[in-house]
Amino acid sequence: MAAEAITTKNEPGTLYRWLVLFFVSVAMFGNYYVYDSISPLADLLARQLNFTDADIGLLNAIYSLPNIIMVLIGGIIIDRLGTRLSSMLFSVMCLVGAALTALQPDLAVMAAGRLIFGLGAESLIVAVTTILARWFKGKELSFAFGVNLTIARLGSFAALNSPTWAKGLYESWQGPLFISVAAGIVSAIGIAIYWGMDVHAARKFDLPGEGQQQDKIIFREIFRFNRSFWYITLLCVTFYSAIFPFQTFAVKFFIENHGVSREFGGFLSSLLTFAAMVFTPLFGLLSDKIGKRSLLMMLGSLLLVPVYLIMVYTKIPLLVPMTMMGISFSLIPAIMWPSVAYIIDESKLGTAYGLMTMVQNIGLTAFNFIIGWSNDISGSYTVGMWIFSSLGFFGLLFATLLRRSEIGDRGHGLELGMEERKIWLKNRKTAGA
């Protein structure tokens, strides 16, 4: 099959590249499933184990807490050891963490499992992001990111709908978590297959070097990344802080505030993921074609601002705000992550993604705690919904600042389509010569 995929002597063929994409995306499928396995269990954890909303928020917050530092270290590890060894290490940590979480009904043990899972999971995301940039930069990069996110979010979709397709296991809190252990095994297998394919490709084709062949990482250089990178990073933290902490309590919110069943609540929450699965590759393809990346991210941020208040203050069917949120959840990540590969040197890409994910996890840690605490103190979800809406507004602000930065002379070609950018790069090289 590999031989059939070869189109030149110097680089892997299209089929080979897309097979690599598929297997690392399978790894992400398992990763996302494990992360979202807590949300459908929220009411069972409260009823059977007497967990408060703050306890449930802790299980997702502690996932993010170590990654305030670990993903930055993980990014440096990726740049120094290479994507093969580092991604395998991180996937094994994910599996161990998922198994520990399912072990016994003790908050400390479950939190320890989520912590270990988080240590591996976010760094695995950084590794896979770096893998895609390495294999697809200069080609269909945004589309490849979109396909990866679609397959990964299929894991979230499966987890959020597990009360329906695995209804028999929801008699107790532990049964569904055993499925997440199986998902962790699938993730590790996907990375093992990628390792083999990458080793094979390195022997036959020209690929960017692994590990020690890349430039040495100097820690102080992290804080010298350009302005556009920091605007993207700030957009990242506000955007994800408005999405994932909401999902932590979404099923419980739908049950308690709107009187729906757990099955329908899981379905509503999964609409966010389903919309992203369908539209993320399409938005990635669109941005590859036309550019306008910061403008598209402004649109995605704008869509997010009203959705939470609609769910609290109006009788508009929940399908409407969840669809709006789904479009935003498709549009921004499809463009945001590949944009970094255009503005940061390849030898620092793992570190850049690690730093970006580190800042993201500061937000996720803080807002999972804040939302759980505000729900318990206020006795309602209203305060939390205003917080989420405010985060959407700040995301719009940072996307606007990114556009102002990129349309000037100091831009990095972020607003250009793929063909326009090739001409722009050629002209820059000519001018530099």
N, C-alpha and C positions, 0 to 999 in steps of 0.2 A: 504493500500500500504506500509506503514511504517513497519507494522508487517511482511509483506512478505520479506522486505529487510533485516531483522535482520539475521545475520549469527553467531554472538556470543553474549554473555551476556554483553560483556565489551565495544564493539565499534559498531558504525553504520555500516550497511552492505553497499556493493558497490553501490546498487541502490540508497540508501538514500544519500550517499555522492555525487553521480553524479547529483541527483536532486538539491541538494544545489548548486553545481557548475553551473547548468543550470540557476537557478533563479538569482544568483549574476551576471552571465554573461549577462542576459537580462538587468539587471541594467546598466551594462557597455555598452551594445548596445545603450541604450538611451543617455548615457553620451557622447560616441564618436560621435553620430549623431549630437548632439548640437554643439560640438566643431567644426566639419568639415562643418557646415552649412554656414560658412562665405566664404570659398574659391570659391564655384560656383557662389556666388553673387558679386564677386570682380568687374567685369566690369559694372554690374548694379549699384553698389554703386558709382562707378566713374562717370557713365553717368547720373544717375537720382538724386544723392545727391551731386555730385561734390566732392567726396572724393578723396584725393590724395593717392598714394601708401603708404605714411607715415601714413595717417589716417587708411587705411585698415590694415597695419601692427600693428597699435595701438590696434585694436580690438582683435587681438590675443596676442599681447605683454602684454596687461593689464590683460588678463586671467592669464598669468604666473607671473606677477609682485608681487601680494600679496602672492603667493605661495613660494616666496623666504623665507618667515618666516612661513606662515600658515601651510604648509605641515609638518614642524617639530613639530609645536604645535599640528597639527592634529594627528601625529603619537603618541605623548605623550598622547593625549586625548584617542586614541584607546587603548593604553596599560593600561590606568587607568579606563576608562568607559566601555571598551569592544567593540566588533565589532557591536553588535546589535544597541545600542543607537546611537553610533557615525555614523554608516553608514546611519541610518535613518535621522539624522540631516543633514548630508552632501547632501543626495539626495534631500531633500526639498529645500536646498539652490540652488542646480542646477536648479530645476524647477522654482524658483522665478527669478533667473538670466536670464533664457531663455525667460520667459514671458516679463521681462523688456526690453530686447534687441529688441523684436518685437513691442514694444509699439508705438514709434514715430520716425520720421526721423531726429533725433538730435544726433550728434556725442557724446555729453556728456552723454545723456541718454543711448544710446546704449553701450557706453564704461562702464558705471556704471553697466549695466546688465551683460556684459561680465566679469566684475570684480567679481560680486557676484557669477556668475556661476563658475568662476575659483576658488574662495574660497572654494566652495563645491566640485567641480569636481575632483581636484587633490587629495584632502583628501579622497574622496570616492574611488579613485583608490588605495590609500594606504590601506584603510580599506579592500577592496576586496582582495588585495594582501595578507594581513594578514589573512583574512578568509581562503584563499586557503592553506596557509602555515599551518594553524591550523588544517584543515581537511585532508590534503593530505601528510604531512611530513612523510617520511619513506615509502610512497607508490608511486603512479605514479605522483609525484609532478610536474616535468617538463611537462609531458603530460597534466596534469590538467591546468597548466598555459597556455599551447598552445591552448587548447580548449577554455579557457576563452578569450584569445586574438583573436581567430578566430571569436567568436560570437560578441565580442566587435567591431572588425574591420568590421563586417558586417554592423554596424551602420555607419562607415565612408564610406563604399562602397555605401550604400543607399544614403547618403547625397551627395557624389560626383557625383552620377548618377541621382540625383533628377532633373536636367535640362531635362532629357529624360523621366522618368516615371511620373514626375509632371510638364511637360512642360507648361501647362496652367497657373500655378501659377507664372511663371517667367516673366509675363508681368510687374510686379512691384517688388521692393526689399522686400516688407513685406510678401507676400504670402508664400514664402518658409520658413520664420522664424516661421510662425504659425505651420508648420509641426514639427519644432524643439521643440516647446512647448509640442506638443503631445508626442514626444520622451522623454521629461523630465517627463511626467506623467508615461509613461511605466517604466522608471528607478525607480521611487519611488515605484511603485507597486511590482517590482522585489525584492526590498530590504524589503518591508513589508512581503512578503511571506518567504524570508530567515529568518527574525526575528522569525516568527512562527515556522519554522522548527528547528531552532537552540534551541529555548526554549524547544521544545518537545524532541530533542535529548539530551539536558543537563539533563533532568529528567530520561532518560532511559539508557544512555550510559556514558562511561568515555571519557570526552573531556577535553582539557586544560581549565583552569579556565577563566572566564570573568572578566574584570575590576579589582576590588580591590584584587582579589585573586592572581594577578600577582605581581611581585617584584616592589618595589618603583623605579621610574625613577629618577636618579641623573643626573642633566644636564651635569656636567663635564665629565661624563662617555661617552658621545657622542663622545668626541674627543679622546677616548681611543680605538675606534674600530680598528681592525687589518689592516695591510697593504693591504691584499687582498680586503677587503671591499672598501678601498679608490681607488684602481685601478679600481674596478668595477664601482664605482661612477663616476670617471673621464671618463671612457669609456661611461657611460650612458649619461653624459652631452654633450660630443662631438658627439656621435651618433645621439641623438634626435635633437640637434641643426642643424645637417646637413639634417634632414628629415622634421620636421614639419614646420620650416620657409620656406623651399622650397615649401611645399604643400600650404602654404598661398598664394603664387603667381603663383603656377604651371599652373592653368587654364588660367590665364591672360598671362603668358609667352608663353604657347602653341598657344594661339590665336594670339598674337602680333608678335612672332618670327617665327612661323611655319605656320601661316595662316589657322589654323583649326577652326572649329565651336566650340561654347561653349559646345555643346553636346559631340563632340569627345574629346575636351580638358578635360571635366569631366571624360570621359571614360578612357583616358590615365592616368590621375591622380589616378583613382580608380584601375588601374592595380596593382599599388603598394600595395593597400589594399587587392585586390583579391588574389595576390600571397601569401601575408601573411596569409590570411584566410585558404588557402589550405595547405601551408607548415609549418606553425608554430607548429601545433600539431605533425606533423611528425618529425620535428627537435627536439621537446621536447622529444618525444619517443626515438629518436636516442640517445640523450644525457643521458637519463635515463639508456639506455642499455649499451652504450660504455664509458660514461664519456667523457674525452677529451674536457671539456667545454671551457677552455681558448683557446685551439687550434681552435675549431669551431668558437669562437668569433673573433679570428684573421682572419680567412677566410672571415667572414661576413664583417669585417672592410675593408679588402683588396678589396672586390668587390665594395665597395662604392666610393673608391678614383677616378676612371676614369669616372664615369657615367655622371657627370655634364659637364665635358669638352667635352665629346662625343656629348652632346646635343647642345653645343655652336659652336664647331669647325668642326664637321663632318656632312656628309649627311646620316649617318647610320640611318635607320628607328627608330623612337622614341620608338617603341616596344622593341627594344634591351636594351637600357639603363634602361628603366622602369622595364623590367623583372629582370635585374641585381640588381637594387635597391630593387625590391620586395623580392628577395631571401635574401638579406642582412637584410631587414626589418622583415623577418620571422625568420632568424637564430639567430640574436643577442638577441632580447627580449625573445625568447623562452628559452634561456639558462641563460641570465643575471639576470632576476628577481628571479627565483627559486634558483640561486646560493647563494644569500644572506642568504637564510634560512639554508644553510649548514655551514655558517661561522660565524653566529651571534646567540647568545643565544635567545631562544624563547621568554623569558620575555622582551627582548629589541627589538623584531622584528618590531613592529609598529614604534618605534622610528628610527630604522635603515632605514626602507623604507621611513619614513618621511624625514630623512636627505638626503637620496639619491635623492628623488624627489625634495627637496628644491634646491639642487645643479643643478639638471636638469632644474628647472625653472629659475634659474639665467641665464643659457645659452639661454633658449627659449625667455626670456624677452629681453636680449641683442641682440640676432641675428634677431629677428623679427624687432626690431628697426633698426639695422645696415643694413639689407638687403633692407628694405623699403627706408631708407635714401640713400643707395648707388644707388638704381635704379633711384630715383628722381634726384640725383646729376649728375650721369654719363649718364643718358638718355638711358641706356641699362642694360641688365642683366649679362653682362660678368664678372664684378667685383664680383658680388654675387656668381656666379658659381665657381670662383676661391676660394672664402671663403669656400664654401661648400666642395670642393675637399680637401682643407687643413684640415678641420675638420675630414674628413675620414682618413687622414694620422695620425692625432693625436690619433684617436680611435684605429688604428692598433698598435701604440706605446704602449698605455696603456694595450691593450689585451696581447701584448708580455711581458710586465712587470708582468702582472698577472700570466702568465704561468711560468715565472722564479720564482715567489714567491711560486707557488703551487706545483712545482715538487720537491722542497727541503724538508728537514725534518720538516719544519714549516708549511707544507701544511695542508689543512683541508679536504682532500679526494675529492676535487672538480674535479679532473681528473679521478676519479674512477666511473665505472658503478654501478648500484644499488646493484647487488649481491657482487661485489668486495668491495663496501663500507661497507656492513654489516660485512664482514670478517674483514676489517680494523678496524671498530669500536669495534668489539669483541676483537681483539688483543690489542687495546689500553686500553680497560677496564682491560684486564688480566695483562698487563704491569703495569697499574696504581695500581692494587691491590698488 
